[in-house]
Amino acid sequence: MVEIRQARYFVAVAEELHFGRAARRLQMSQPPLSQAIKQLEQQLGCELLHRTQRSVALSPAGTVFLDHCRALIRHAEEAETAARQAATGRGGRLSLGAVASAFSWPLPLVLERFHEAMPDVEIRTQEIDTHEAAAGLLDHSLDWAIVRQTAPVRGTTATSLFADRFVAALPLHHPAAHATGPLDLADLADSPWVWLHRHISPDYHDAMAAMCRAAGFSPLPAHWARSVTSQIAMVECGLGVTIVPAAASASRPAVRFRPLCHATATIELTAMTRSTPGALAERVTAIAAQLTTAQAPPSHN
């Protein structure tokens, strides 16, 4: 296999077509350079240069080899630059995962600000469930995740971004959809409910259940969703009622979002990284924390 050092030696000789000038360019003496080129030709099993006492010229094989040596050197330099940029957070790739509702808020703002600060970073995104975040971080398929709260997981670090209150999501035909003021959650006890499987997001599920118990009832789920976004979509289809984080209540024509009276339970939006995050993960966490502190999520309708 050709080494970068050998490629640099050959490019210098091929461009100068003079061993003395090439040696001076490489800041070395001529004999070791001549010997290195001979060894390279022996290694490849072909003549790269036609030599006479008065001239040096490229052979057909040398002409082809020169292009590849230049490419090899260029790729090596690009690799060095990319590694340095990634180490300092100025380049590289960031693989992130987020729960579906975060793609409405705050992820668009976070990605916009991150791209402004780090235009050379390649971003790869995927939708994930909360329970998938830790596994993705630990197997390095993810560098950063934004989820709806989660219990501590060894090897990861969680940063709270925003404590969100719940609101009711009602289809327009529901009797409580067009009333004004905060809604008593108990008024929805007999309604068909759109519910979320616990394994998708245990903290989110448990907060929903705790709110209903505090209101004096246990809901009977009629429909099951896998994300906050699909919960709202099912309500929009008129299938039932549910409660969702206020940040997820962007305007939907066929859904009425109403604040809840006596609602004290909250669900946190959380950024997760490995316990030893890279510079890029640290940077996007800082941006997310700053943005969620400075700007509130969209209000419900």
Secondary structure, DSSP 8 states (H G I E B T S, - for coil): ---HHHHHHHHHHHHH--HHHHHHHHTS-HHHHHHHHHHHHHHHTS--EEE-SS-EEE-HHHHHHHHHHHHHHHHHHHHHHHHHHHHHTSSEEEEEEE-GGGGTTTHHHHHHHHHHH-TTEEEEEEE--GGGHHHHHHTTS-SEEEEE-----TTEEEEEEEEEEEEEEEETTSTTTT--S-B-GGGGTTS-EEEE-TTT-HHHHHHHHHHHHHTT----EEEEESSHHHHHHHHHTTS-BEEEEGGG----TTEEEEEBTT---EEEEEEEEESS--HHHHHHHHHHHHHHHHS------
